[in-house]
Amino acid sequence: MLKLFTEFIKESVDENIPYFFSRRLYDFLLEISGSSKDSNISKYILNILDCESDIDIKSSFTFVDMTDKNDSVSLIQTNRVHSLYKKSGSGLDFKSWISYEKSDPNSEVWKSNRTDAAVGRTFRKISIDGEIKFSDSTIEKFVNLYKSLFDFKNNVNERFEIVDGESFKKWYLHSNYNSSGRGQLGNSCMRYESCQSYFDIYINNPSVCKLLVLYSSIEKDKISGRAIVWLQTDGKFYMDRVYTNEDSDLHIFAKYAEDMGWETRWTKDRTIQLQKFIFDKYPYMDTFSVLNIKTGILYSDGDLWPSNELYSLRDTGGSFESGENLIYSEYHNEWLNREDSMEIDGDIIRISEATYLEYKGEYAHPREDVTYSNFSGESYLTEDTVFSSFLRDSLYKELTIKIPVGNHNGRPEYDWILKSECVDNVVYYDGENVIEGKTISEFIINNPITGIGYLKNGVIPVYKNGDKNITAKDAELLKVNLKITNDINLVKSSVYIKEFIGTPTITKKDLYKHIMELDIKMEDHSKYIKSLSDIYYQQSYYGQNPRLHSMDIETYVGSSFDKLIKICLANYDINSYRELENNLSPAYSNMRYLLTEFMYIPEVDDELKDYISSGHVIYKSFQLSYLLVNKILKGDYLTAWYYYMYFKQN
C-alpha cells in the first residue's frame, strides 16, 4: 500500500538536493512530450524536465524512477540520501558523491530506502517546487498519457498488427519508419518511393502473404519493425526476415512468432503457392527468391535457378532474371548472361573482363598478358609490344624502330621510338665497331664543322691528329690522313666536340647580333617539325610533359614564333632552362622560374609576352631551337653557338 504522500513528506528533511530523474524516466517523459498532440501538455513536460538537476529548487525527495506499474513512481527522501552518504564512508564531499551516485544505475540511491508514490501527486509536488503553472486538468491529462504510453510499451501484443494488401506499400515506405536510416529497417533496399510499384506479388496474394508490423507509438502512425508472414504449401506459417530500427526488438518478433506457433528457421525446402504471380515488376525477395512462372510456386532454394521456367527475384530495381538467356561459366564459377559473355579458348568469359585486341580483330582471354598503349589507345599482347623509355609508353612493336640513345660502360644503350621520316644520321660506337645509324635529334650532338652527328651521351673512338683528337669519320670528310691503329682511345662525344671546335673567331656579342638579325621563317621547317611532333606524340596522363607533342603544328607558324625561336637560340645558355634540360617532368615552380627569367630578356616585348601562354611554351621553344640549330645556323656562327651556348664558354 502506498504511504500517504503527506506522511512521506513529513519524514523528509531539507538537504537541498536537486530533483534527479533516472535515464529511463527522463527519456519516457521526453517521448510523451514528443508524441502528445496537446501543446500545453508538451510544454508542461518540458518544464518538468527543466527542474531535473536544478540546484535552485529545494526538494524533499529525489532520484525519481519508473516502477513496473503504470500509476506509480519510485523515489527516496532527501534525509535518507544523506544517511546513505554517511554509511558509504566515501572520501568524496557530499556534492561530488551525489554526482557520482546519480550516474550509477546500481547505486544504493536507486535501490534501497525507496518508496512508491502516485504519478500525479509526485509531479504535482515537483511542479509546485519548480514554480510551474498548471491546472488540475493538465495533471490529469499528463497522468493519462503516462499510463497509456506505459501500457503500450509494456504490452507487446498491442504494438503488433498483421496487415495485408495495399498496407504493404505504406509500411515499406521509409517515411513511415520511426527512424529512417537506422538499423536494418532504415537501410532496407525496398524503402524508397521508387519501389512502391514493386509490391504487386504481396498485395495480390493476401491469402498466403501478410505483413507483421511493430508500431513505435500509441498513434500507430510509425513502425519500428516489420516481417513478412507466409502461409506455406504444407499449411504452416513462416515468418520471413525481420527488419527493425533497433536490434533489441528482434527478440520481440521472435517471441511473438513463437507464441503464434510460426516457423522462423530458414530451410531450402520451403514453398509458397501463389494465386497471382505474373507482374511487370517484383521486389527484392530475401527468402523465397525463385518463382516458377508456370505454376506460381515460390521456392526458398536458390540453387534451383536458373531454369527456363524460373525467375530469380533478387533485383533491387524491380526487375527479375530469367534463366533462358544464361550460360554457366566454369572460369567465373557462375551463371552469365549470354549477351554479356563469349567463348574464348573453350572458356565462357564475361565480355567486360576480356580485352579487345583491335590489331588482331579478336578478344584476349583474361589470363592473357595484355598491355595498354597510351599512344594508340589500344591494347596488345605484351609479347607484341616494346617499352619506350623516351616516350614512357608501351608501343606496338610493328610501329617502332630501335634507336641508339647513349653509351654505358662502353656499351650502347637503345630505346624504341615510332617509325617516322624524322630520324637523323648518327655515328656511334657499339663496343666493338663504329656504326653509322639513325636516331632522333634529341640524342645527337653535331660537329658544327663537319656536320657529323654523334650520340650526345655516348663515347666515340678518336685518333691523334697533331695536338688534337679526331674521329675517323671527321677525318674522312676533312680529308685528313690518319694512321688507324688498334689502340682505341674512347672519349665522350661532347668532350670531343668541345675540344675539336676550339675557340671561335666570332664573339658572343656578334653571335647574338647575327641571330637576332636573321630572317628565318619557321614555316620553312614545318614538315620537319610535324615529323618531330609525330615522334613525341602520346595520349597519356603525361599531357603536361613539356615535350613537343602537346603543341599544335600551327603554333610554329607566324612572326611571333619566329622571333621566339631566335630569342631562344640567342639565350640557350639561360640558367633555368639548362637546369630543366634533362628533366622530362619539371616541377611547375621551376617552369615558372624559367618563364620569369625569360621575361627579363630585352627583346621580349609586350606583344611577345601576350603570345606566350606559359613556361611550357618557353621550354618547348628552347628544345625546338636546339633541334633546329643545324638548319638555322651555318659555318663559324654554328661553331660559335656550340661554344658559347651549348658548352657555355665565355
Helices and strands as residue ranges (DSSP letters): H 5-11, H 23-35, H 39-51, E 61-66, E 72-77, H 78-88, H 94-102, G 108-110, E 115-118, H 119-129, H 136-154, H 156-159, E 160-163, H 167-172, G 174-176, H 183-186, G 193-198, H 200-203, E 209-215, E 223-231, E 237-244, G 247-249, H 250-260, E 271-273, E 290-292, E 297-299, G 302-304, E 310-312, E 321-322, E 326-329, E 334-337, G 338-340, E 341-344, E 347-350, G 351-353, E 355-357, E 362-364, E 370-373, E 378-381, G 382-384, E 385-388, E 393-396, G 397-399, E 400-408, E 411-418, E 424-429, E 434-439, G 441-443, E 444-446, E 453-455, E 459-465, E 468-470, H 472-477, E 489-492, H 493-501, H 508-517, G 522-525, H 526-536, G 548-550, G 553-556, H 559-570, H 575-580, H 588-599, H 606-611, H 615-627, H 629-632, H 635-641, I 642-646
